[in-house]
Amino acid sequence: MNPAELHNDAIVIDGLIIAKWNRELFEDMRRGKLTAANCTVSVWEGFQATVNNIVASNKLMAECSDLVRPVRTTADITRAKEEGKTGIIYGFQNAHAFEDQIGYVEVFKQLGVGIVQLCYNTQNLVGTGCYERDGGLSGFGREIVAEMNRVGIMCDLSHVGAKTSEEVILESQKPVCYSHCLPSGLKEHPRNKSDEELKFIADHGGFVGVTMFAPFLKKGIDSTIDDYCEAIEYVMNLVGEDAIGIGTDFTQGHGHDFFEWLTHDKGYARRLTSFGKIVNPLGIRTVGEFPNLTEALLKRGFSETQVRKVMGENWVRVLKDVWGA
């Protein structure tokens, strides 16, 4: 099989996309032969605003049903592949939308949410993000993790602090993930994970999605798809070929105001970080260029089996473990 044939045949899953929702994005997902993606519907929003986001997303998906379909189970991912569509998994980048109500976890599961990051950079009622002194997982946080386990929502720890992450990994009865992270072994950054952290999550049945967000890559905005592949290989050598996948963190279509909102606590308060110029790695600047990643991994010496695992099969397996279907 040549690279294009392999990409067309493979299950291709992106563990994190926070791009601007519109038909153009969905068309680009189809160009990239994306089988499914975890798409963010909540960051700083509370319960009501998140429900409003889901309502708007449902409407857009219904209008674009020739391109996308909702994903509630891994069978829906298989169905998306068969139908030539991209399956959309709703995900949160913050547990803020649960507010102080454990019952909201099941409500959002029923609305189609499959993955929830417990904190976004700073402290919330559950625990602490990676830009703040880490007090660990709260008692309420333990209850939230247990409820997420019960209803089948995956715990994501990408923007979560090291202590809170460790305690969630130990607390959770189901596999948890860093859906989109990079190794600090290649670049020191508060958002990147140490070799020890990466090994710890994998040793406890967890999963690592590797991102290509330029500010966290070794060469920053001068990175290419080969630098992204280097990071994937680095992580795979630590966690093994079964505990790794893709989580690009595509922000396609968003402008300055969106990044200002992301980089201030609660979307408006103190500045937490500044990304500067954001340019995706050359060769995978848009979702539509996803086939280039399959080719680049093969060129780097990954076997066909390894490429299939990394590009999507591993995500399907771990999501089935968490979702139960």
Buried (B, 14 or more C-beta within 10 A) or exposed (E): EEBEEBBEBBBBBBBBBBBEBEEEBBBBBBBBBBBBBBBBBBBBBEBEEBBEBBEEBBEBBEEBEEBBBBBBBBEBBBBBBEEEBBBBBBBBBBBBBBBEEBEBBBBBBEBBBBBBBBBBBBBBBBBBBBBBEBEBBBEBBBEBBBBBBEBBBBBBBBBBBBBBBBBBBEBBEBBBBBBBBBBBBBBEBBBBBBBEBBBBBBEEBBBBBBBBBBBBBBBBBEBBBBBBBBBBBBBBBBBBBBBBBBBBBBBBBBEEEBBBBBBBBBBEEEEBBEBEEBEBBBBBBBBBBBBBBBBBBBEBEBEBEBBBBBBBBBBBBBBBBBBEE
